[in-house]
């Protein structure tokens, strides 16, 4: 047995640092399974597949707003430097965040602008429409609302749980289609708690496919995508990637 990053480095002729980075991003499969940690012990006979990191793309760019289709495996803040090099805006700031493993519509605004102030107020007052696509294990036949409070423990990484003393969290789910023993869901959230959709679906015993943190079955990626966001007259849509497209 040997540490995964060392085996990957040897197998793919990479530096140890590069191999660790690829595993930490979630881009590496060993024997068909995602490697959870760079120091995971694996057989020397393991075979590796490195997934391609999809490039971000611009969905909308005007005097108020920059909307980017964020790829999975990338932290939201990492896209700030990309955005600065692909636009003429020098005072960009993130308006909100998506989990590293979640893809989809991500918004930036001009820091200090009137639009930025109004947009942040929209988020604070829950007047932003946020719609996702999620592929979950099991069959969900009917729409329902999940109203379960959430608390989050934050440290090196965050993990949430259903907690009667937590913060209010409301998600509305609607089945869009059945794929084998999995259901593709439309999910609209009223609140934006850490890992809200992930922990809410886990609480129904229908975890998101690829969500190793909350009991999801193994998959190349977390099957969660921010499909649509609407605020202040804007409706931004990021079409789902092929793995989430019926």
N, C-alpha and C positions, 0 to 999 in steps of 0.2 A: 504493500500500500504506500502511496505517496501523495503529497499535497497537490490539489487539483491545478493550481497555477503553475507548478513546476512541470507537471506532465503536459499541460497545454503548451507551455513555452517550448518544451522539447519537441512536441508533435508538430507545432506550427512554426517553428523557428522564430520565436518571439522573445523579447526581453521579459524578465520576470515582472517588471513594472507594468508593461503593456498587457501581459496575460492577466495580472490581477485586475487591471482596469476593466478589461473586457468582461470578466466574471462579475465584478462589482456592479456593472451596468445591467447585468442580466442577459447578456448577449450570447452566452455559451451554453450549449447542451452537451452533456456527457452521456453516451449510451442512450440518447433520446430523452434525457431528463435534464431540466435546468439545474445548474450547479448553484446551491444556495450561498456558499461562502468560498472565497479563494483558497482557504486552508482546509476545505473538505478533503478527506482522505478517499482516494479512489484506487482502483486496480491499475497496475501499469499497462494492462491491456485495453484500457478504456479508449473509446473513439470519441472524437470531438467534432462538433459543428458550431461554427461561429456565424450567428445571424447578422445579416446586413442591417446597418443602422440607416433607416430611411431619412432622407434630407427634409428639413422643414420647408414650408412654402408659405407665401403670403396670400391670405384670403381677401384682405381689404386693407387699403392704405389711403388715408386722406388727411385733412388738416387736424382732425380730432383723434383719430384712432388707427392703430395698427393691429390687425388680427392675423395670427400665424396658426397654421395647422401644425401643431406640435407632434413630433414622433414619440413613440414609446421609448423608454430607456434613457430619456434626457430630463434632467431637472429643469424646471421652469426658468430659474434664474440664469441657467447656462445660455438660454436663447437671447438674452439681452445683448450680448456682444455680437451675436449673429445678426440681430435686428439692426443694430447700429451700423453694421457694415453693408447692409442691404437697403438702407433708406438714407434720406438726408436729415433725419431728425437726430439732434444731438442731446436732447433732454428726455429721452424715453424712460419710462418706469413701468414696471409690472402693475397691472390693475388687479389681478388675482393670480392664483396658482392652481396647477394641476399636479397630482402625484407623478413621480418620475415615470412610473410604469403605465400611466394613462396617456392616451393620445387625444388629439382633437383641438378644438378652438381655444386659443389662448390670446388674451388681449393686453395691449400696451397703450399707454396714453402719454401725452406731453406733461411732464412733471410741472405742477404749479398752474396749469391752464384751468380756465373756468370749466371746461368739459371734464377734466380729471376730477375736480371737486364735486361736480354734479354726479359723475359716474360712481365715485366712492360712496356718495350718499345713497345712491340707488342700491348698492350692495348692502349697506348698513340697514336700510329700511326694507329689505327683502323684496325689492321691486325689479329684480333681474330674473329673467326666464332662463333656466339652466336645464337642458335636456341631454341625456346620455343614451348610449346603447351599451347593453351588457349581455354577455352570454353566460348563462348559469347552468349548473348541473340540475337535472330533474325537470319535471314538467310543471309549469305554472299556467293554469288554464284561464284564470280570471284576473282582472285588474283589481288592485287594492291599494290602500294607503298604509304606510308604515309610520307610525308615530311613536317612536321609542327614543328616550333621551340617551345621550352618549357622553361618556367621559373619555379623555385621552391622556395617556401617560407619555410624556415626551422626554427623550434623552438623546442618545446617539441616533436612535430611530424612534418613530412614533408608533403606538399601537392603541387602538380604541376598543371600547367595550360598551355594551348596553348597561346603563346604570341609572336607577330610578332617581339618583341625586345628580345626574349629569345635566348637560345642556339640551334644550329642546332640539329635536331633529325630526324633520318630516320629509318623507320620500313617497312619491306616487309611482307605481309600477304598472305597466300594461304589456301583456305578451304580444309580440309581433309575429312570431313563428316558432315552430318546433323543428329542431334539427336532431334526429335520433332521440337520445334521452337528454337533450339539452333544450333550453328555451332562450330565444333572443328577446330581450326586454327593451322597451322604451322606459326610461326612468327620468322623472322630472323631480328636482329637489327644490324645496322652499328654503331650506337652510343650507349652510355649507360647512358642516363639521368635518374634522379630519377623518378621512376614510369612511365618510357617512354611508355611501352606497355599498361599499364593501362589507361593513359590519351589519348594516340593515339586512342585506341579502343573506349573509351568514346566519343571522338570527332566525331566518325562516327555514334554515337547513337547505338553502339553495345558494351556496357560495359561488362567486364568479370563477369561471374557468381560468386557470393560471394564477389564482390568488393563493400563493403558498402561505401567506401570513394568516389567512383566515379559513384555511381548510379546503381551498379549491383544488381540483384535480390538476395534474401537471399539464402544462401547455407551453409553447414557445414564448408566450407573453401573457400579461394580464388582459383579459378580454373585456376591456372597459374603454369607451371612447366618448369624449365630449362632443356631441353631435351639433348642438345648436345653443347659442347664447343671444339673448335679446335685451337691449336696454337703450333708453333715450332715442327711440326711433330706428335703431340698428337691429337687424336680424342676421347674425353671422352663422353660416352653416359650414361645417367641415365634414365632407362625405366620409362614411366609415371605410376603413381599410378592407381589403378583400376578405380577410378572415372573419369580419363582422358584417358582411354584406349578403343578405338573402338573395 
